[in-house]
């Protein structure tokens, strides 16, 4: 099974950063973009302010594996969050979208650390997180599963995530089917096991005589 979060778990994590502080606003914006776009951690840390388009057709542009460029749409919630972040943090167009205190791009280790930190804190209000090891890649899987559960075609999800082959995206279809099967299993009554119909001997004798 693919490791992914529920919407309740995501909301618990996003509620942790203190948005009254610079660091909290940055981290909340980063986590929001990560779980909505499904960008790889290296793609997140490589984003520049100029890569964000918040007007008509809002999206983020990134450079993925093989230096291939792609654009990923942004939801209204992500647009609002990014507008608040950009408004509170000045910078040049080519400045990192999510900088460190020194203005340099965050390292992948730093992103992994902050994801782990906020997940640990969120576990106090969302116990299901306590036994999970949450990484940036789990946020990526979560974005894909939210799309799949919304009925988005698997080929579209492959383009969304920047997969070169649709085969890499099949795991989300299998995970979605497994999730639905578990839900179906929970609704089946134990005593409702089907019985095979066995005709009485008199009926079989009548049919044989026809």
C-alpha angles and dihedrals in degrees: 000000000000114000110239139148131245120236089253091055092047092050090050092054094045091052093060105072112090103239091193088075131065093238092047093051091048094048094045090052092047094049091046093053092043096054095040100045101031091222117170114253092251089051091052094051090046095057118117127201089251090058091070120086113187100170125079110346096012115213146141124241119214141171110236136182114330088020089280115159123223139165124226122199120240126221123230090256093053091047091054092048094049093047090054091048096047091046092054095044121054122206147139120277091254093047118114112272091220106029131180120243087273094054095252124123115275115254120240088245090056091052092048089050095051092046089053092045096052093042091054092051092045090055089075090066097029108041094188088073093059094082096039129095103217118200134167088261090058087057088052091051089048092055090052093048093050088054092047093048089050089059098256112159115255092237090057090050089052090055091044093055095041095244114166091210130035087223088075089059097050090089089073092054091051091046091049092051091047090051091051091047091054090050090050091049090054091055095051113099113230092227093050096084110145118246123214113243113245115192117220120254092249091059092048091050091050092051092048089054094055 
